[in-house]
Amino acid sequence: MQGEIGVGIIGTGKHGSRYANHIVEDFGTRFHLAAISRRSEMAKEQALAWDTTLFSDWRDLVCCNRVDAVISAVTPNLNGEIGRLCVEMRKPLLIEKPLATDFQEAQKLVELFDRADVPLTVAQTLRYNSVICALRANLPTLGRLYSISANHRLEPSKLVWLEQPELAGGGVIFHTAVHLFDALRFITGEEIVKVRAVARKIFNPHLEDVVVAEVILSNGCVGAIDASKISPARTGRYEFICEKGQLHGDQIHGTLEKIEGSHVISLPVEQPGPTILPLLEDWNTFLNGRKKNPIPGREGLAAVKVCHASRESVVTGQWVDIEGL
């Protein structure tokens, strides 16, 4: 694609509207918001504010000849159907994580895009967080990695659909821990090869809202992660225990520290900012043929695979070999 790219956004709620605002406000003639699709009555007001076309049926948006590429920010139960129509219409798709809430379905979707040679990008936007990037850059300076600890703890969700299994497809394993699994792969360059997890339902009556998991990485490193939506306080902390010291960072609070002996050394890091904007910058450059796909479908598939294994482990109480899925 060359020049201005017409984007259609399926789902312009709290998260999807961020994509829309960036496209309208930050991209000039590189992107234009060609269409949106949302079931809420607010969609009419959004379409007027953004001066764009509103489709009540997302299928009409994908088929619209003014839409060159699609962004999907909907409940994951729709991802497969949206993906298949994008492939049929040969429209590049940027899709919010999780790619799917089942490894087999995610794999089918990725393979479908690969066979058709249609671009699929997964919005694992934490890769654009300044602390996550700084952890990745600094980790090699500390020598061999021995163990890790990481968490992503959020307040209880107020989104009703996250309590509906038929829409959400999973609890915090697929909607919160997915960030941790992808971030650990991104920071360390290693794969998560085994997992053993336990989960509980505290406030969500139907789906887990807290999970704690042991993980083993491909380099033999061991670790513990926890993800939850149960406390009125947020953290997103990563700790790496290494040959030459420890490296700690919190991607929510914007802290980065190196520990040597009993000394805590604060490291410079930019305060976390918007992550959707740099993803869209890279996506635009990719669609124009000047850069590789920023986060290919197979990266999203790898994170879903660990989520799937974690859910299986919760059921069996056993270690799950991720490559054996």
C-alpha positions as CSV (number, residue, x, y, z in Angstrom):
1,M,0.0,0.0,0.0
2,Q,1.2,3.5,-0.8
3,G,0.0,6.8,0.4
4,E,-3.1,7.3,2.6
5,I,-4.5,4.1,4.0
6,G,-8.2,3.8,4.8
7,V,-8.7,2.1,8.1
8,G,-11.9,0.5,9.4
9,I,-12.2,-0.2,13.1
10,I,-14.5,-2.9,14.4
11,G,-15.3,-2.2,18.1
12,T,-14.9,1.5,19.2
13,G,-15.5,1.0,22.9
14,K,-13.0,2.1,25.6
15,H,-10.0,0.5,23.8
16,G,-11.0,0.7,20.2
17,S,-11.7,4.4,20.5
18,R,-8.1,5.0,21.4
19,Y,-7.1,3.6,18.0
20,A,-9.7,5.8,16.3
21,N,-8.5,9.0,18.2
22,H,-4.9,8.4,17.3
23,I,-5.7,7.8,13.6
24,V,-7.8,11.0,13.4
25,E,-5.5,13.2,15.4
26,D,-1.9,11.9,14.9
27,F,-1.5,10.6,11.3
28,G,-2.4,13.4,8.9
29,T,-2.7,11.9,5.5
30,R,-0.9,8.6,6.3
31,F,-4.1,7.0,7.7
32,H,-7.7,8.1,7.5
33,L,-10.6,6.6,9.5
34,A,-12.7,5.2,6.6
35,A,-15.3,3.4,8.8
36,I,-16.3,2.1,12.2
37,S,-18.6,-0.6,13.4
38,R,-20.1,-0.7,16.9
39,R,-23.5,-1.9,18.3
40,S,-23.8,0.8,21.0
41,E,-25.9,3.9,20.4
42,M,-22.8,5.9,21.2
43,A,-21.5,4.8,17.8
44,K,-23.6,7.4,16.0
45,E,-22.0,10.2,18.0
46,Q,-18.6,8.8,17.4
47,A,-19.1,8.6,13.7
48,L,-20.2,12.2,13.6
49,A,-17.2,13.3,15.8
50,W,-14.7,11.4,13.7
51,D,-16.4,12.3,10.4
52,T,-16.5,8.7,9.3
53,T,-19.0,6.1,8.1
54,L,-20.8,3.9,10.6
55,F,-21.7,0.3,9.7
56,S,-24.1,-1.6,12.0
57,D,-22.7,-4.9,10.7
58,W,-18.9,-5.3,10.9
59,R,-19.1,-7.5,7.8
60,D,-20.1,-4.5,5.7
61,L,-17.1,-2.6,7.0
62,V,-14.6,-5.3,6.0
63,C,-16.2,-5.5,2.5
64,C,-16.3,-1.7,2.0
65,N,-14.0,-0.7,-0.8
66,R,-12.9,2.5,1.1
67,V,-11.4,0.3,3.8
68,D,-7.9,-0.9,3.0
69,A,-7.0,-2.4,6.4
70,V,-8.9,-3.4,9.5
71,I,-8.4,-3.0,13.2
72,S,-10.4,-5.3,15.5
73,A,-10.9,-4.5,19.1
74,V,-13.9,-6.7,20.0
75,T,-14.6,-9.6,22.3
76,P,-12.4,-12.6,21.3
77,N,-15.3,-14.8,20.4
78,L,-15.5,-12.8,17.1
79,N,-11.9,-12.9,16.2
80,G,-12.0,-16.1,14.0
81,E,-15.0,-14.9,11.9
82,I,-13.5,-11.5,11.5
83,G,-10.1,-12.9,10.5
84,R,-11.6,-15.3,7.9
85,L,-13.5,-12.5,6.2
86,C,-10.4,-10.2,6.2
87,V,-8.5,-13.0,4.4
88,E,-11.3,-13.5,1.9
89,M,-11.3,-9.8,1.2
90,R,-7.5,-9.6,1.4
91,K,-7.5,-6.9,4.0
92,P,-4.6,-6.6,6.5
93,L,-5.8,-7.1,10.0
94,L,-4.5,-5.6,13.3
95,I,-6.2,-7.6,16.0
96,E,-6.3,-7.0,19.8
97,K,-4.9,-9.7,22.0
98,P,-5.7,-12.4,22.9
99,L,-5.6,-13.6,19.3
100,A,-7.9,-16.4,20.4
101,T,-8.8,-18.1,23.7
102,D,-8.0,-21.5,22.4
103,F,-4.6,-22.6,20.9
104,Q,-6.1,-24.7,18.1
105,E,-8.3,-21.8,16.9
106,A,-5.4,-19.3,17.1
107,Q,-3.2,-21.7,15.1
108,K,-5.9,-22.1,12.4
109,L,-6.3,-18.4,12.1
110,V,-2.5,-17.7,11.8
111,E,-2.1,-20.5,9.3
112,L,-5.0,-19.1,7.2
113,F,-3.4,-15.7,7.0
114,D,0.0,-17.3,6.2
115,R,-1.4,-19.4,3.4
116,A,-3.2,-16.5,1.9
117,D,-0.2,-14.1,2.3
118,V,-2.4,-11.6,4.0
119,P,-0.8,-9.6,6.8
120,L,-1.9,-10.3,10.4
121,T,-0.6,-8.1,13.3
122,V,-1.3,-8.8,16.9
123,A,-1.6,-5.8,19.3
124,Q,0.8,-7.0,22.1
125,T,1.2,-3.3,22.9
126,L,3.2,-3.9,26.1
127,R,6.2,-4.3,23.8
128,Y,6.1,-0.6,23.3
129,N,6.2,0.2,27.1
130,S,9.4,2.1,28.0
131,V,10.2,0.0,31.0
132,I,9.7,-3.3,29.1
133,C,12.0,-2.0,26.3
134,A,14.6,-0.9,28.9
135,L,14.5,-4.3,30.6
136,R,15.1,-5.9,27.3
137,A,18.1,-3.6,26.6
138,N,19.7,-4.0,30.0
139,L,19.2,-7.6,30.7
140,P,22.2,-8.9,28.6
141,T,24.6,-6.8,30.7
142,L,23.9,-8.8,33.8
143,G,25.2,-12.2,32.5
144,R,23.4,-15.5,32.8
145,L,19.8,-15.4,33.8
146,Y,18.9,-17.8,36.6
147,S,15.3,-17.0,37.6
148,I,12.5,-14.5,37.2
149,S,9.5,-13.2,39.0
150,A,6.7,-11.1,37.3
151,N,3.2,-9.9,38.0
152,H,0.4,-8.0,36.4
153,R,-2.1,-7.0,39.1
154,L,-5.1,-4.9,38.3
155,E,-8.3,-3.8,40.1
156,P,-11.5,-5.9,39.6
157,S,-12.9,-5.4,36.1
158,K,-16.2,-3.5,35.6
159,L,-16.6,-4.9,32.0
160,V,-19.7,-7.1,32.1
161,W,-18.6,-9.2,29.1
162,L,-15.5,-10.4,31.0
163,E,-17.9,-12.4,33.2
164,Q,-19.5,-14.1,30.3
165,P,-17.6,-17.2,29.2
166,E,-19.3,-17.2,25.8
167,L,-17.9,-13.8,25.0
168,A,-14.6,-13.6,27.0
169,G,-13.6,-17.2,26.4
170,G,-11.3,-17.1,29.5
171,G,-10.4,-15.0,32.6
172,V,-7.2,-13.4,33.6
173,I,-5.1,-16.1,32.0
174,F,-6.1,-15.0,28.5
175,H,-6.8,-11.4,29.2
176,T,-4.0,-10.4,31.7
177,A,-1.4,-13.1,31.9
178,V,-1.1,-13.0,28.1
179,H,0.7,-9.7,28.6
180,L,3.2,-11.3,31.0
181,F,3.9,-14.3,28.8
182,D,4.5,-12.2,25.7
183,A,6.6,-9.7,27.6
184,L,8.8,-12.4,29.1
185,R,9.4,-13.8,25.6
186,F,10.2,-10.3,24.3
187,I,12.5,-9.3,27.1
188,T,14.5,-12.5,27.4
189,G,14.4,-13.8,23.9
190,E,13.6,-17.2,25.3
191,E,10.5,-19.4,24.9
192,I,8.4,-20.6,27.8
193,V,8.5,-24.4,27.5
194,K,6.7,-25.6,30.6
195,V,4.0,-24.2,33.0
196,R,2.2,-25.3,36.1
197,A,-0.6,-23.1,37.3
198,V,-3.4,-22.6,39.8
199,A,-6.3,-20.2,39.6
200,R,-9.2,-18.9,41.7
201,K,-12.5,-17.1,41.2
202,I,-12.7,-14.2,43.8
203,F,-15.1,-11.6,42.3
204,N,-15.7,-13.1,38.9
205,P,-18.3,-15.8,39.4
206,H,-17.7,-17.6,36.1
207,L,-14.0,-17.1,35.1
208,E,-10.7,-17.0,37.0
209,D,-9.6,-13.6,38.2
210,V,-6.4,-14.7,39.8
211,V,-3.7,-17.1,38.5
212,V,-0.3,-18.0,39.8
213,A,2.0,-20.0,37.6
214,E,5.5,-21.6,37.7
215,V,7.3,-21.4,34.4
216,I,10.4,-22.9,32.8
217,L,12.2,-21.1,29.9
218,S,14.1,-22.6,27.1
219,N,17.4,-21.6,28.7
220,G,16.5,-23.5,31.9
221,C,15.6,-20.4,33.8
222,V,12.8,-20.9,36.3
223,G,10.2,-18.4,37.4
224,A,7.0,-17.5,39.0
225,I,4.3,-15.2,37.7
226,D,0.9,-14.0,38.9
227,A,-1.9,-12.1,37.3
228,S,-5.1,-10.9,38.9
229,K,-8.0,-8.5,38.9
230,I,-8.8,-8.6,42.6
231,S,-7.1,-5.7,44.4
232,P,-7.7,-1.9,44.2
233,A,-4.0,-1.3,43.3
234,R,-2.0,-1.8,40.2
235,T,1.5,-3.2,39.6
236,G,3.3,-4.6,36.6
237,R,6.6,-5.7,38.1
238,Y,9.4,-7.8,36.6
239,E,12.4,-9.1,38.5
240,F,15.4,-10.9,36.9
241,I,17.9,-12.7,39.0
242,C,21.2,-12.9,37.1
243,E,24.8,-13.8,37.3
244,K,26.0,-10.2,37.9
245,G,23.1,-8.9,40.0
246,Q,19.4,-8.3,39.7
247,L,17.3,-6.1,37.3
248,H,13.9,-4.9,38.5
249,G,11.3,-2.8,36.7
250,D,7.6,-1.9,37.0
251,Q,6.0,-1.1,33.6
252,I,3.0,0.6,35.3
253,H,4.9,2.9,37.7
254,G,7.8,3.6,35.4
255,T,10.7,2.3,37.6
256,L,13.9,0.6,36.6
257,E,16.5,-0.6,39.1
258,K,19.7,-2.6,39.2
259,I,20.8,-4.3,42.4
260,E,24.4,-5.0,43.1
261,G,25.1,-6.5,46.6
262,S,23.0,-4.4,48.9
263,H,23.0,-1.4,46.6
264,V,19.9,-0.3,44.7
265,I,20.8,1.7,41.6
266,S,18.1,3.6,39.8
267,L,18.5,3.4,36.0
268,P,17.2,6.1,33.6
269,V,14.0,5.2,31.9
270,E,11.3,7.3,30.1
271,Q,8.0,7.4,31.9
272,P,5.5,5.0,30.2
273,G,3.4,6.7,27.5
274,P,0.8,5.6,25.0
275,T,1.6,2.3,23.4
276,I,-1.0,2.2,20.7
277,L,0.5,5.2,18.9
278,P,3.9,3.7,18.3
279,L,2.3,0.4,17.2
280,L,0.2,2.3,14.7
281,E,3.3,4.1,13.5
282,D,5.1,0.8,12.9
283,W,1.9,-0.7,11.3
284,N,1.6,2.2,8.9
285,T,5.3,1.8,7.9
286,F,4.8,-1.9,7.5
287,L,1.7,-1.6,5.3
288,N,3.7,0.9,3.1
289,G,6.4,-1.8,2.6
290,R,9.2,0.0,4.5
291,K,9.4,-2.2,7.6
292,K,8.7,-5.8,8.8
293,N,5.5,-6.7,10.5
294,P,5.9,-5.2,14.0
295,I,4.2,-8.1,15.8
296,P,3.3,-11.0,13.4
297,G,0.5,-13.4,14.1
298,R,2.8,-16.1,15.2
299,E,4.0,-13.9,18.1
300,G,0.4,-13.7,19.3
301,L,0.0,-17.4,18.7
302,A,3.0,-18.2,21.0
303,A,1.4,-16.2,23.9
304,V,-1.9,-17.9,23.4
305,K,-0.2,-21.3,23.5
306,V,1.2,-20.5,27.0
307,C,-2.2,-19.3,28.1
308,H,-3.8,-22.5,26.8
309,A,-1.2,-24.7,28.6
310,S,-1.8,-22.7,31.8
311,R,-5.5,-23.3,31.6
312,E,-4.9,-27.0,31.0
313,S,-2.6,-27.1,34.0
314,V,-5.2,-25.5,36.2
315,V,-7.6,-28.3,35.3
316,T,-5.1,-31.2,35.7
317,G,-2.8,-29.8,38.5
318,Q,0.2,-31.0,36.5
319,W,3.1,-29.5,34.6
320,V,2.2,-29.0,30.9
321,D,4.8,-29.3,28.2
322,I,3.9,-26.4,25.9
323,E,5.6,-27.8,22.8
324,G,3.5,-31.0,23.3
325,L,0.2,-29.2,22.7
